[in-house]
């Protein structure tokens, strides 16, 4: 396995999925990455179910209204809100990741003066702006769902 | 297609989904009225704008979701040959697209 990975020019992924949770001294951005993946998988599962449910439309009015009466239950409303919250997080964190991957919000290079701060451990205002925006939008959508 | 191009497409579909899903959420869940009532559904189903909107949303969503899943699978299970993962996901994507696009097209 290691030979194959090194042939491709990548280091072997020894931690696997366990590495999403803990692999050493992780920073906030690393946990945001884990949450990005979890919300992405959750949204993918939801979309698959959503598309399957859409098929009830082909059954006509009765079939559709029977399905909608099930989705009107409070448990589904909570689930619907969690999907909206996951979308808000995934979208805004995805925007941040995109900017960072393209090198826009990494910050200016600094001289290596002790104590050294590597790129992963540098504090970036965009993270806090993003988290505040997620909170504000999540609260706004919650109020819209409740009222 | 190179990994860089696949990743750039992931970014483009991500931006597109932000706009399309945002619109879908506002129209279907946050606006007033009964967006999931049969009359409302039937009205949107007869509109060519909404048909194009939903097919575009489906294409963007499938690419973005399945490419994200591919990244996770290849990273987590490096023993799996990338081509097997690619063709499995492409086949699944085409099947889901066929089923999901048939619904609004047949209702149009």
Interface residues (C-beta under 8 A of the other chain):
Chain A: X1 X4 X5 X10 X12 X13 X16 X17 X37 X40 X41 X43 X44 X47 X48 X51 X54 X55 X57 X58 X61 X64 X65 X68 X71 X80 X84 X87 X91 X94 X95 X98 X141 X144 X145
Chain B: X11 X14 X15 X17 X18 X21 X22 X25 X29 X30 X36 X37 X38 X41 X45 X58 X61 X65 X68 X69 X72 X75 X76 X77 X78 X79 X96 X99 X100 X103 X106 X107
